[in-house]
């Protein structure tokens, strides 16, 4: 991990940009404390860190006020990272099907999501190795973010993830339902009921499939970007309960 810049924000949060090999990322840490800060991994939507920075930074600063360090990395195929040709073609096929009012096939969903999951999860694990080696950062570790299939796979394979907030706002490959049965950590799942780009029934079925004994579904009316403030507050309280 190589830090490329740092700045102290007006609320005392230290923001540092870094690269992990060819992967860019950002780390936010609260003011120094007597004990290492728990860590939350903030997974961005696949729109690029530059476009989503304001939302990510707001969430990070909110988490810092609760005593958490947070970090994000650019997803494969996003931002300035090399494109994923198969996923690009699947995205074009998805848009064409939706514009024509045709059903989105399992083949399109698999081609769009599974290569991203296969590449992103090992990168998150590598990032976690580097982050936990830094002074002032310790466990337990939480995960928060969209592309719910990435969070599902990471929660299944990474024992250092103690709790997760998942955003049900992306298509779900059928393979994820079996993986979800092996996820046992506490979960808090956010669902926008009228999300125009989300298969609501698939999101509900995935929630039902999770093997966690503690799982909460926070469903709210509105579209993809209309998550109400109280839903974010509930997610923050979830992390305080499970990571501190």
MIDO-587017 format. One record per atom (N, C-alpha, C): residue in three letters; x, y, z. Coordinates in steps of 0.02 Angstrom, whole numbers, padded with zeros to 5 digits, always signed. Example, Ala and Ser with C-alpha at 12.3 -4.5 7.8 and 13.67 -1.06 7.14 Angstrom:
# residues 2
Ala+00660-00284+00390Ala+00615-00225+00390Ala+00660-00165+00390Ser+00642-00112+00354Ser+00684-00053+00357Ser+00645+00002+00394
***
This chain:
# residues 244
Unk+00043-00060+00000Unk+00000+00000+00000Unk+00044+00062+00000Unk+00031+00106-00048Unk+00071+00167-00055Unk+00025+00227-00050Unk+00036+00270+00000Unk-00004+00330+00009Unk+00020+00384-00039Unk-00028+00415-00074Unk-00011+00465-00125Unk-00030+00536-00105Unk-00074+00544-00057Unk-00092+00611-00032Unk-00127+00604+00035Unk-00128+00658+00072Unk-00166+00659+00134Unk-00188+00730+00150Unk-00246+00734+00183Unk-00271+00799+00207Unk-00312+00788+00269Unk-00310+00838+00313Unk-00350+00837+00374Unk-00414+00876+00360Unk-00471+00844+00363Unk-00535+00876+00349Unk-00555+00920+00409Unk-00606+00962+00398Unk-00623+01011+00449Unk-00650+00981+00513Unk-00672+00918+00511Unk-00696+00885+00571Unk-00642+00843+00605Unk-00580+00850+00581Unk-00524+00814+00611Unk-00510+00746+00580Unk-00551+00724+00533Unk-00541+00660+00500Unk-00481+00665+00453Unk-00437+00615+00456Unk-00379+00612+00410Unk-00399+00571+00349Unk-00395+00603+00290Unk-00411+00570+00227Unk-00347+00559+00188Unk-00333+00495+00172Unk-00273+00479+00134Unk-00290+00438+00072Unk-00268+00460+00015Unk-00275+00421-00046Unk-00216+00373-00051Unk-00228+00315-00080Unk-00175+00265-00085Unk-00183+00225-00149Unk-00131+00188-00165Unk-00135+00138-00218Unk-00114+00071-00189Unk-00147+00020-00211Unk-00130-00048-00191Unk-00115-00085-00256Unk-00052-00087-00275Unk-00035-00108-00343Unk-00062-00057-00392Unk-00108-00078-00436Unk-00139-00033-00484Unk-00208-00009-00461Unk-00227-00026-00400Unk-00294-00011-00375Unk-00293+00052-00332Unk-00329+00105-00352Unk-00333+00164-00309Unk-00384+00155-00252Unk-00373+00191-00198Unk-00420+00188-00142Unk-00413+00248-00098Unk-00456+00252-00048Unk-00455+00307+00000Unk-00466+00278+00070Unk-00427+00304+00118Unk-00434+00284+00188Unk-00451+00345+00230Unk-00502+00339+00271Unk-00521+00392+00318Unk-00512+00365+00389Unk-00478+00403+00431Unk-00468+00382+00500Unk-00488+00439+00547Unk-00520+00423+00603Unk-00540+00474+00652Unk-00479+00501+00689Unk-00490+00551+00729Unk-00436+00578+00770Unk-00405+00522+00812Unk-00340+00524+00824Unk-00307+00470+00861Unk-00343+00454+00927Unk-00348+00389+00940Unk-00381+00366+01001Unk-00333+00322+01040Unk-00352+00306+01101Unk-00309+00265+01144Unk-00306+00193+01121Unk-00356+00171+01082Unk-00357+00102+01058Unk-00366+00103+00982Unk-00345+00050+00947Unk-00354+00048+00874Unk-00428+00053+00855Unk-00441+00087+00800Unk-00510+00097+00776Unk-00535+00036+00739Unk-00597+00014+00752Unk-00627-00037+00709Unk-00631-00010+00637Unk-00635-00056+00590Unk-00631-00038+00518Unk-00695-00057+00482Unk-00719-00012+00439Unk-00775-00027+00395Unk-00751-00020+00323Unk-00761-00072+00283Unk-00746-00070+00212Unk-00806-00041+00175Unk-00797+00014+00140Unk-00850+00046+00103Unk-00844+00026+00029Unk-00887-00016+00006Unk-00885-00037-00064Unk-00925+00011-00106Unk-00894+00042-00157Unk-00930+00091-00198Unk-00973+00057-00251Unk-01022+00093-00278Unk-01056+00067-00338Unk-01008+00069-00397Unk-01021+00031-00450Unk-00974+00027-00506Unk-00979+00088-00553Unk-00972+00147-00524Unk-00975+00209-00562Unk-00909+00247-00561Unk-00861+00223-00521Unk-00798+00257-00515Unk-00794+00298-00451Unk-00736+00298-00419Unk-00728+00334-00355Unk-00738+00409-00363Unk-00717+00437-00420Unk-00725+00509-00428Unk-00798+00529-00427Unk-00841+00491-00460Unk-00911+00508-00463Unk-00946+00497-00397Unk-00925+00447-00360Unk-00960+00429-00298Unk-00925+00456-00236Unk-00869+00492-00245Unk-00831+00517-00187Unk-00874+00556-00137Unk-00917+00603-00158Unk-00955+00641-00108Unk-00996+00597-00062Unk-01029+00546-00090Unk-01069+00501-00048Unk-01026+00459-00002Unk-00970+00433-00030Unk-00925+00392+00010Unk-00894+00432+00067Unk-00872+00493+00051Unk-00839+00535+00102Unk-00889+00553+00157Unk-00951+00567+00138Unk-01002+00583+00189Unk-01013+00524+00236Unk-01017+00464+00207Unk-01026+00404+00249Unk-00965+00393+00293Unk-00905+00405+00265Unk-00843+00395+00303Unk-00839+00443+00362Unk-00858+00506+00351Unk-00854+00555+00404Unk-00906+00541+00458Unk-00963+00517+00437Unk-01014+00497+00486Unk-00988+00439+00528Unk-00955+00390+00495Unk-00927+00333+00532Unk-00871+00354+00578Unk-00830+00402+00556Unk-00775+00426+00598Unk-00801+00458+00662Unk-00858+00492+00657Unk-00888+00521+00717Unk-00908+00468+00768Unk-00919+00407+00743Unk-00935+00351+00787Unk-00874+00311+00807Unk-00814+00334+00785Unk-00752+00302+00805Unk-00725+00250+00757Unk-00751+00247+00695Unk-00730+00197+00647Unk-00682+00226+00595Unk-00632+00187+00576Unk-00594+00200+00515Unk-00632+00169+00457Unk-00628+00199+00398Unk-00661+00172+00339Unk-00614+00175+00280Unk-00624+00129+00233Unk-00582+00128+00173Unk-00624+00104+00114Unk-00606+00128+00055Unk-00638+00107-00006Unk-00585+00095-00059Unk-00599+00052-00108Unk-00555+00041-00165Unk-00597+00042-00229Unk-00565+00060-00283Unk-00598+00062-00348Unk-00615-00009-00370Unk-00677-00021-00392Unk-00697-00087-00414Unk-00665-00103-00482Unk-00656-00167-00497Unk-00631-00186-00564Unk-00676-00158-00619Unk-00644-00132-00672Unk-00682-00106-00728Unk-00710-00037-00718Unk-00699-00006-00660Unk-00727+00060-00645Unk-00672+00113-00646Unk-00693+00176-00649Unk-00646+00231-00648Unk-00596+00226-00704Unk-00532+00232-00686Unk-00478+00228-00736Unk-00451+00158-00743Unk-00481+00109-00710Unk-00457+00041-00715Unk-00477+00011-00782Unk-00440-00039-00806Unk-00458-00070-00871Unk-00529-00097-00872Unk-00561-00090-00928Unk-00630-00115-00935Unk-00631-00191-00932Unk-00689-00219-00915Unk-00701-00291-00918Unk-00745-00304-00979Unk-00716-00326-01035Unk-00753-00329-01098Unk-00818-00370-01093Unk-00816-00427-01059Unk-00876-00469-01055Unk-00931-00433-01016Unk-00911-00398-00962Unk-00960-00361-00923Unk-00988-00302-00962Unk-00946-00269-01002Unk-00969-00213-01043Unk-01021-00237-01093Unk-01009-00295-01123Unk-01058-00323-01171Unk-01122-00342-01135Unk-01115-00372-01075Unk-01175-00391-01037Unk-01215-00329-01017Unk-01181-00274-01001Unk-01217-00213-00983Unk-01256-00186-01043Unk-01225-00190-01102Unk-01260-00169-01163Unk-01321-00213-01176Unk-01313-00279-01165Unk-01369-00325-01174Unk-01424-00311-01124Unk-01404-00295-01062Unk-01453-00279-01010Unk-01494-00218-01029Unk-01461-00165-01050Unk-01496-00104-01068Unk-01542-00115-01127Unk-01519-00155-01175Unk-01560-00168-01234Unk-01623-00207-01214Unk-01616-00256-01169Unk-01674-00295-01148Unk-01723-00252-01109Unk-01697-00209-01065Unk-01742-00167-01024Unk-01778-00115-01067Unk-01743-00086-01116Unk-01775-00037-01160Unk-01829-00069-01203Unk-01819-00133-01221Unk-01868-00168-01262Unk-01923-00199-01221Unk-01920-00193-01155Unk-01970-00223-01112Unk-01965-00298-01108Unk-01906-00325-01122Unk-01896-00398-01122Unk-01867-00419-01054Unk-01877-00482-01036Unk-01848-00506-00972Unk-01772-00507-00975Unk-01741-00493-00919Unk-01668-00497-00913Unk-01650-00569-00896Unk-01614-00602-00940Unk-01601-00673-00932Unk-01547-00686-00880Unk-01546-00748-00855Unk-01494-00768-00808Unk-01425-00763-00840Unk-01421-00775-00905Unk-01356-00772-00939Unk-01329-00701-00938Unk-01372-00652-00949Unk-01350-00582-00946Unk-01327-00564-00876Unk-01366-00583-00826Unk-01349-00566-00756Unk-01284-00599-00736Unk-01275-00662-00754Unk-01212-00697-00737Unk-01152-00663-00769Unk-01159-00645-00833Unk-01103-00614-00869Unk-01087-00545-00842Unk-01137-00511-00816Unk-01127-00443-00790Unk-01097-00444-00720Unk-01120-00489-00677Unk-01103-00486-00606Unk-01047-00534-00585Unk-01048-00595-00608Unk-01001-00645-00582Unk-00928-00629-00595Unk-00908-00605-00654Unk-00837-00587-00663Unk-00816-00531-00616Unk-00861-00484-00602Unk-00846-00430-00556Unk-00835-00457-00485Unk-00878-00503-00464Unk-00871-00533-00397Unk-00806-00572-00393Unk-00792-00612-00443Unk-00732-00655-00443Unk-00669-00613-00437Unk-00668-00554-00466Unk-00608-00512-00465Unk-00606-00466-00404Unk-00665-00440-00384Unk-00666-00391-00330Unk-00653-00421-00262Unk-00679-00480-00248Unk-00673-00508-00180Unk-00600-00520-00161Unk-00558-00552-00203Unk-00488-00559-00183Unk-00453-00492-00175Unk-00473-00442-00214Unk-00442-00375-00205Unk-00461-00346-00137Unk-00523-00355-00116Unk-00543-00330-00050Unk-00503-00366+00005Unk-00491-00431-00005Unk-00453-00468+00046Unk-00381-00443+00049Unk-00352-00428-00008Unk-00284-00400-00010Unk-00283-00332+00024Unk-00333-00290+00009Unk-00338-00225+00041Unk-00345-00232+00117Unk-00384-00280+00139Unk-00394-00291+00210Unk-00328-00310+00244Unk-00288-00353+00212Unk-00222-00370+00238Unk-00181-00307+00251Unk-00180-00262+00201Unk-00139-00202+00206Unk-00167-00154+00258Unk-00232-00146+00260Unk-00262-00098+00306Unk-00253-00118+00379Unk-00260-00183+00393Unk-00254-00206+00462Unk-00182-00206+00487Unk-00135-00196+00441Unk-00064-00192+00461Unk-00045-00121+00480Unk-00089-00072+00469Unk-00074-00002+00483Unk-00083+00012+00557Unk-00042+00057+00585Unk-00052+00076+00655Unk-00117+00114+00663Unk-00151+00102+00719Unk-00212+00138+00734Unk-00275+00106+00706Unk-00267+00051+00668Unk-00325+00016+00640Unk-00325-00056+00664Unk-00382-00079+00688Unk-00387-00148+00710Unk-00456-00176+00696Unk-00467-00237+00718Unk-00533-00266+00710Unk-00578-00244+00766Unk-00641-00265+00765Unk-00671-00305+00712Unk-00683-00263+00648Unk-00701-00299+00594Unk-00709-00268+00528Unk-00780-00276+00505Unk-00808-00222+00477Unk-00873-00224+00446Unk-00868-00210+00371Unk-00920-00228+00335Unk-00924-00215+00263Unk-00988-00178+00249Unk-00985-00128+00207Unk-01045-00089+00190Unk-01042-00070+00117Unk-01095-00087+00079Unk-01095-00064+00011Unk-01141-00100-00036Unk-01139-00074-00097Unk-01181-00100-00150Unk-01147-00155-00191Unk-01179-00176-00244Unk-01165-00238-00280Unk-01169-00294-00227Unk-01230-00310-00209Unk-01242-00354-00153Unk-01208-00423-00161Unk-01196-00443-00222Unk-01162-00507-00233Unk-01090-00505-00209Unk-01056-00447-00215Unk-00988-00441-00189Unk-00989-00449-00113Unk-01035-00415-00080Unk-01040-00421-00008Unk-01057-00491+00014Unk-01100-00525-00024Unk-01119-00593-00007Unk-01059-00640-00010Unk-01022-00637-00065Unk-00963-00680-00073Unk-00911-00664-00019Unk-00898-00599-00008Unk-00847-00581+00042Unk-00866-00604+00111Unk-00930-00596+00129Unk-00953-00619+00195Unk-00947-00694+00202Unk-00952-00731+00146Unk-00948-00803+00149Unk-00876-00827+00157Unk-00828-00794+00123Unk-00759-00821+00121Unk-00711-00787+00168Unk-00728-00728+00194Unk-00680-00689+00234Unk-00700-00690+00308Unk-00664-00729+00350Unk-00683-00735+00420Unk-00671-00671+00461Unk-00634-00624+00434Unk-00621-00562+00472Unk-00680-00514+00468Unk-00728-00525+00423Unk-00787-00483+00419Unk-00836-00506+00474Unk-00850-00461+00521Unk-00892-00479+00578Unk-00965-00460+00570Unk-00980-00412+00527Unk-01049-00389+00515Unk-01050-00351+00450Unk-01108-00348+00418Unk-01112-00315+00353Unk-01178-00279+00343Unk-01174-00221+00311Unk-01232-00185+00287Unk-01232-00191+00211Unk-01283-00222+00183Unk-01286-00235+00111Unk-01342-00195+00079Unk-01328-00169+00020Unk-01377-00129-00017Unk-01406-00171-00074Unk-01470-00185-00071Unk-01503-00227-00121Unk-01523-00183-00180Unk-01475-00169-00224Unk-01490-00125-00280Unk-01458-00148-00344Unk-01443-00212-00350Unk-01412-00238-00410Unk-01440-00308-00425Unk-01433-00329-00487Unk-01457-00395-00506Unk-01418-00450-00471Unk-01451-00507-00458Unk-01421-00560-00418Unk-01417-00624-00459Unk-01357-00649-00473Unk-01351-00714-00507Unk-01379-00770-00463Unk-01405-00822-00494Unk-01434-00877-00456Unk-01383-00911-00411Unk-01320-00912-00431Unk-01268-00944-00390Unk-01262-00911-00322Unk-01281-00847-00317Unk-01274-00811-00253Unk-01322-00836-00200Unk-01378-00865-00221Unk-01426-00889-00171Unk-01397-00947-00131Unk-01358-00990-00163Unk-01325-01045-00127Unk-01270-01018-00082Unk-01232-00969-00107Unk-01180-00940-00066Unk-01209-00905-00005Unk-01267-00873-00014Unk-01299-00837+00041Unk-01315-00884+00100Unk-01329-00946+00086Unk-01347-00993+00139Unk-01288-01006+00186Unk-01227-00991+00162Unk-01167-01002+00202Unk-01145-00939+00239Unk-01182-00884+00230Unk-01166-00822+00266Unk-01202-00823+00333Unk-01163-00816+00387Unk-01192-00823+00454Unk-01180-00762+00499Unk-01145-00711+00474Unk-01132-00652+00515Unk-01196-00609+00519Unk-01200-00565+00569Unk-01257-00518+00572Unk-01261-00475+00509Unk-01322-00466+00483Unk-01333-00428+00421Unk-01386-00375+00431Unk-01376-00319+00398Unk-01426-00266+00394Unk-01432-00250+00320Unk-01489-00265+00290Unk-01499-00258+00218Unk-01546-00200+00203Unk-01523-00154+00161Unk-01564-00097+00140Unk-01594-00110+00072Unk-01659-00098+00066Unk-01695-00109+00003Unk-01739-00050-00012Unk-01728-00019-00070Unk-01774+00032-00095Unk-01829-00002-00135Unk-01890+00004-00110Unk-01946-00036-00136Unk-01962-00022-00209Unk-01950+00039-00231Unk-01967+00058-00300Unk-01905+00067-00343Unk-01850+00035-00324Unk-01788+00040-00362Unk-01798+00017-00434Unk-01790+00064-00480Unk-01804+00050-00550Unk-01755+00001-00582Unk-01696-00007-00554Unk-01646-00052-00583Unk-01636-00115-00542Unk-01683-00132-00498Unk-01673-00189-00453Unk-01733-00236-00458Unk-01718-00300-00458Unk-01770-00351-00456Unk-01790-00361-00383Unk-01846-00330-00363Unk-01866-00331-00293Unk-01875-00402-00267Unk-01906-00445-00306Unk-01918-00513-00282Unk-01853-00551-00272Unk-01805-00540-00317Unk-01740-00573-00309Unk-01706-00549-00245Unk-01712-00484-00230Unk-01683-00458-00168Unk-01715-00489-00107Unk-01781-00496-00108Unk-01816-00528-00052Unk-01797-00601-00045Unk-01790-00635-00102Unk-01771-00706-00100Unk-01700-00714-00073Unk-01656-00668-00092Unk-01587-00672-00067Unk-01585-00660+00008Unk-01623-00612+00031Unk-01626-00600+00103Unk-01650-00662+00140Unk-01700-00694+00113Unk-01727-00756+00143Unk-01674-00811+00144Unk-01630-00812+00093Unk-01580-00866+00087Unk-01522-00858+00135Unk-01507-00797+00158Unk-01451-00788+00203Unk-01459-00832+00265Unk-01403-00864+00284Unk-01405-00910+00340Unk-01396-00877+00408Unk-01390-00812+00410Unk-01378-00776+00472Unk-01436-00783+00520Unk-01420-00793+00584Unk-01472-00795+00635Unk-01498-00726+00650Unk-01455-00676+00642Unk-01477-00606+00649Unk-01472-00571+00582Unk-01529-00555+00554Unk-01531-00517+00491Unk-01592-00473+00491Unk-01581-00411+00469Unk-01635-00361+00469Unk-01643-00334+00399Unk-01705-00329+00376Unk-01720-00299+00311Unk-01751-00230+00324Unk-01717-00178+00301Unk-01742-00109+00308Unk-01765-00087+00239Unk-01831-00093+00226Unk-01860-00076+00161Unk-01895-00009+00165Unk-01882+00033+00115Unk-01911+00099+00113Unk-01939+00114+00044Unk-01991+00153+00041Unk-02019+00174-00023Unk-01970+00220-00058Unk-01971+00219-00124Unk-01928+00264-00162Unk-01881+00227-00208Unk-01849+00267-00253Unk-01804+00239-00304Unk-01734+00228-00278Unk-01689+00212-00324Unk-01622+00190-00307Unk-01584+00240-00264Unk-01590+00304-00280Unk-01551+00355-00244Unk-01591+00388-00189Unk-01648+00361-00171Unk-01691+00394-00122Unk-01688+00366-00053Unk-01631+00337-00033Unk-01625+00308+00034Unk-01636+00363+00086Unk-01684+00356+00131Unk-01698+00408+00180Unk-01644+00411+00234Unk-01633+00470+00264Unk-01581+00477+00315Unk-01588+00428+00373Unk-01650+00412+00392Unk-01658+00368+00450Unk-01633+00297+00436Unk-01632+00278+00371Unk-01605+00212+00353Unk-01530+00211+00364Unk-01495+00265+00347Unk-01424+00269+00361Unk-01409+00270+00435Unk-01452+00304+00473Unk-01443+00305+00546Unk-01450+00235+00576Unk-01497+00196+00549Unk-01507+00128+00574Unk-01447+00084+00558Unk-01418+00094+00499Unk-01358+00056+00480Unk-01299+00074+00525Unk-01292+00139+00542Unk-01238+00160+00586Unk-01246+00129+00656Unk-01307+00127+00681Unk-01319+00096+00747Unk-01304+00022+00745Unk-01318-00010+00688Unk-01303-00082+00680Unk-01228-00094+00688Unk-01186-00052+00657Unk-01114-00061+00662Unk-01090-00046+00733Unk-01118+00004+00765Unk-01098+00019+00833Unk-01112-00041+00879Unk-01168-00072+00867Unk-01189-00130+00908Unk-01142-00190+00897Unk-01119-00200+00836Unk-01083-00262+00821Unk-01007-00254+00816Unk-00983-00193+00808Unk-00911-00184+00799Unk-00877-00147+00856Unk-00917-00122+00904Unk-00885-00083+00959Unk-00906-00113+01026
***
